[in-house]
Amino acid sequence: MCKVTRTKYSCRHTIAEYQFQCSDTSGRCEKEITNINSKDQCQKCNPDNRQKKIMDLYAEYTQELNKLVELAKAEDCKTMTAQLEEIIKSLPEQRIKALAEMQEKAEVEMAAKKRIEAELAQESRTRWHS
């Protein structure tokens, strides 16, 4: 069964999100549709929302690691200090990988959305001609 979540945002846009769990290859798909209202703005009005959340998480992660470095230095633990500093140095590269992953996920979701919309349009045309 595929799950469709329709969210109506404060900017008056409505966006449908699709989650696929179809194991049936007969071409027919059962759908569970949920409607939600949100006070936030949609992805169309704020397209960098996912990327911004990832950037914010990495910034917070870096701050917390820096606090741990200070604690390790206070205890004069050079091994832990070195480990934490290496993690901090690798964060920019890891952040780029995470952003690329989010972009890839968005592209896969868009392709899946187009497939479902085409399927719904085909079902609608079939019913119209019946």
Summary of the structure (lengths in Angstrom):
residues: 130
radius of gyration: 22.2
end to end distance: 25.0
largest distance: 78.7
contacts: 292
relative contact order: 0.12
helix: 60%
strand: 15%
